[in-house]
Amino acid sequence: MSRKIIAIGGGENGRLKSNGIYTPYETKQIDTEIINITGKKYPNFLFLGHSQNNISSEESYFRVMQNIYGNIFGCKCQTIKKHELKDNIHKVQELINWADIIYEGGGDTKGMLELWFETGFDKILRNAWMNGKVMCGISAGANCWFRTCSSDSLKLQLKDDTAPMINVNCLNFVNAFFTPHCNIANENTNRLQHMKESLKDSNLIGLGMSNCCAIEIIDDKYRLLTEDASNYNIESYGIKTYWKNNKYVENYIDKSDTYKSLSDLLIKN
C-alpha cells in the first residue's frame, strides 16, 4: 500500500464568516488532487474537526467541508466527533475503515494532538496511513503528520493575539519540522522567524508552506501543489530551511509537477 499525505499550508474554503460574508474557495485544485490519489471517482471522505474548541465549531466546519467534498465532488461524507474518541471507539474504527480520505481541519494543533495521544487515536491514524488512506488537512491538519511543528495554539487557547508561537510534537509520519501559513509576518507573528529560531539546535529540516500551497507525499516522493494566492498578494510557495555550519539556509522548493525524492528534500545540502 502506498502511504499518502497532502499537507496544506493554508487557504480559505468558502466558509461563512461572523460578519455574514462568505470567504472565497481557494483550494479546489488541491482538493481535486486529494480525490485523484485515492484512485476512486467518488471516494469516501471522513472529516475530523478535532482542532476545534467546541462542538458547534466542529459541526459548522464539517458542513463547510461536506459542501465541498459532497456537493461539489460527489463524495460520501462522514465525521468523527471529539467525544467519540473516548465514548465510541468501535464507531471510530468503523469510520476509519470506511474512509478513503481522512482530513483534519485547521485550529488548535496542541489540544488536538493531546486528545489523540490520550485516546490512542494517534495509533489508529498511523495504521490508516500504513493501509493506504489519504491523510490530509490544512494548517493544524497539515502540522500533525510531521515530527514537530510551529503552532499558534496558545493564541487560540488563551484568546490572546500576543501569545507566542510554540513548537508541538506531532505524529512523526514525516521526519521534518512543519510550518503552515509561512507567508504570514506581522507585529505578533512571524512564522518563518519562529521556524528559524526553533531549528537553531536541531538536526531537522524545516518545511514551510504558504497559504494556497500544499506538499503531496507518496511514499518517498513529493511535489508541491499550488493555487492562486493573489488574495494574499503573493505567489504560493514552499520553502526548505535548516542550519548548517552555524548558518541558516533558506531555499524555495521547486514547484514543477515532477515528483522528486523526499529523502533528498529532508537532508542538509
WONOR-V755049 format. One record per pair of residues at least 24 apart in sequence whose ideal C-beta (glycine too) atoms are under 8 Angstrom apart, sorted by the first residue. I is the first residue (numbers start at 1). GAP is how many residues later the second one is. D is the distance in whole Angstrom. If there is no record, write none. Layout:
i->(I,I)
gap->(GAP,GAP)
d->(D,D)
//
This chain:
i->(1,1,1,2,2,2,3,3,3,3,3,3,3,4,4,4,4,4,4,4,4,4,5,5,5,5,5,5,5,5,5,5,6,6,6,6,6,6,6,6,6,6,6,6,7,7,7,7,7,7,7,7,7,7,7,7,7,8,8,8,8,8,8,8,8,8,8,9,9,9,9,9,9,9,9,9,9,9,9,9,9,9,10,10,10,10,10,10,10,10,10,11,11,11,11,11,12,13,13,13,13,14,14,14,15,15,15,24,25,26,26,26,26,26,26,27,27,27,27,28,28,29,29,30,30,30,31,31,31,32,33,33,34,34,34,34,35,35,35,35,37,37,37,38,38,38,40,41,42,42,42,42,43,43,43,43,44,44,44,44,44,44,44,45,45,45,45,45,45,45,45,45,45,46,46,46,46,46,46,46,46,46,46,46,47,47,47,47,47,47,48,48,48,48,48,48,48,48,49,49,49,49,49,49,50,50,50,50,50,50,50,51,51,51,51,51,51,51,51,51,51,51,52,52,52,52,53,53,53,53,53,55,55,55,57,58,61,65,65,69,69,75,82,85,85,85,85,86,89,92,92,93,96,96,96,96,99,99,100,100,101,101,101,102,102,102,102,102,103,103,103,104,104,104,104,104,105,105,105,105,105,106,106,106,106,106,106,107,107,107,108,108,108,108,109,109,109,109,109,109,109,109,109,110,110,110,110,110,110,111,111,112,112,113,113,113,113,113,116,116,122,125,126,126,129,135,138,139,139,140,142,142,142,142,143,143,143,143,144,144,145,145,145,145,145,146,146,146,146,146,146,146,146,146,146,147,147,147,147,147,147,148,148,148,149,149,149,149,150,150,150,150,150,150,150,150,152,155,155,161,162,165,165,165,167,174,174,174,175,175,176,176,176,176,176,177,177,177,177,177,178,178,178,178,179,179,179,179,180,180,181,181,181,182,182,182,182,183,183,183,183,183,183,184,192,192,192,195,196,196,199,199,199,199,200,202,204,205,205,205,205,205,205,205,206,206,206,206,207,207,207,207,207,207,208,208,208,209,210,210,210,210,211,212,213,213,215,217,218,219,220,220,220,221,221,221,221,222,222,222,222,222,223,223,223,223,223,224,224,224,226,240,242,244)
gap->(129,130,131,130,216,217,126,127,129,170,214,215,216,33,125,128,129,130,131,212,213,214,124,129,130,131,140,168,169,210,211,212,24,27,28,31,128,129,130,208,209,210,211,219,129,130,134,135,136,138,139,171,173,202,207,208,210,128,129,130,131,133,134,172,201,205,206,129,130,133,171,172,173,199,200,201,202,203,204,205,227,229,96,128,129,170,171,199,200,201,202,127,200,201,216,218,219,51,52,55,125,50,53,54,45,46,49,207,43,185,186,201,202,203,205,111,185,187,200,44,199,196,198,184,195,197,37,38,42,41,183,192,67,69,100,102,34,38,40,66,97,179,181,62,63,96,60,33,31,32,33,34,32,57,58,91,31,32,34,54,55,56,57,24,25,30,31,32,33,54,55,56,58,31,32,33,34,49,50,52,53,55,56,57,30,31,32,33,56,58,31,32,54,55,56,57,89,93,30,32,33,55,56,58,30,32,35,54,62,65,66,53,54,55,56,57,58,60,61,88,89,90,30,53,55,56,54,55,58,103,104,26,27,28,50,24,44,38,40,32,34,26,33,30,31,34,36,33,30,29,32,31,28,29,32,37,29,34,33,34,32,33,35,26,31,32,33,34,33,34,38,32,33,36,37,40,32,33,34,35,36,31,32,33,34,35,74,32,33,49,32,45,48,49,30,31,34,35,40,42,44,59,61,41,43,44,47,56,58,42,46,28,32,31,55,56,57,58,28,55,49,46,45,47,44,38,42,41,42,40,36,38,67,72,25,27,35,37,26,27,25,26,28,29,33,24,25,26,27,28,29,30,31,32,61,25,27,28,29,30,57,29,30,56,28,29,30,31,27,28,29,30,41,44,45,48,37,33,34,27,26,24,26,29,31,43,88,92,29,91,28,29,30,31,90,25,27,28,29,30,28,29,30,31,27,28,29,30,28,29,28,29,30,26,27,28,57,27,28,46,49,51,54,27,47,49,58,46,45,52,42,43,44,49,43,41,38,35,36,37,60,61,62,63,33,34,35,36,31,32,33,34,46,58,30,31,33,29,24,26,27,28,25,24,24,25,38,45,41,43,41,42,43,38,39,40,41,37,38,39,40,43,33,34,35,36,37,29,30,31,29,25,26,24)
d->(7,6,4,6,5,5,6,6,7,8,8,7,6,6,8,7,7,5,7,8,7,5,7,8,5,7,5,6,7,8,7,4,7,7,5,8,7,8,4,5,7,5,8,7,7,7,8,4,8,6,7,7,8,7,6,5,8,7,7,4,7,8,5,8,7,8,4,8,8,7,5,6,6,7,3,5,6,7,5,7,8,8,8,6,6,5,4,7,7,4,7,7,5,5,6,8,8,6,7,6,8,7,7,7,8,8,5,6,7,7,6,6,7,8,7,7,7,8,6,8,7,7,6,5,5,6,6,7,7,8,6,6,6,7,6,5,8,6,7,7,6,7,7,4,6,6,6,8,7,5,5,7,6,4,6,8,7,5,7,6,5,5,7,4,7,4,7,5,8,7,7,5,7,8,6,7,7,6,7,7,4,6,5,7,7,7,4,8,5,7,7,6,7,7,4,7,8,7,7,8,7,8,5,8,8,5,8,6,5,6,7,6,6,6,3,5,6,7,4,8,4,7,8,7,5,8,7,6,7,7,8,7,8,8,8,7,5,7,7,8,8,8,6,6,8,4,5,6,8,7,7,7,6,8,5,8,7,6,7,7,7,5,7,6,5,7,6,7,5,5,7,8,4,7,3,6,6,6,8,7,5,8,5,3,5,6,8,7,5,7,6,5,5,6,8,4,5,7,6,4,5,5,8,6,4,8,7,7,5,7,7,6,7,6,6,7,6,8,8,8,6,7,7,7,6,7,7,5,7,8,7,5,7,7,7,6,5,6,5,6,7,6,5,6,8,5,8,7,7,5,8,5,7,4,7,4,7,5,6,7,7,5,8,7,7,5,7,8,7,7,4,8,6,5,5,6,7,8,8,5,5,6,7,4,5,6,8,8,7,6,6,5,7,5,6,7,5,7,4,7,8,5,8,8,6,7,4,7,8,6,8,7,6,3,6,5,6,4,6,8,6,5,8,8,7,8,8,6,7,6,6,6,6,8,6,7,7,6,7,5,7,5,7,7,8,7,4,6,7,7,6,8,8,8,7,4,7,5,6,5,5,7,7,4,6,5,8,6,7,8,6,5,6,4,7,7,6,7,6,8,5,6,7,6,7,5,7,6,7,5,6,7,5,5)
//
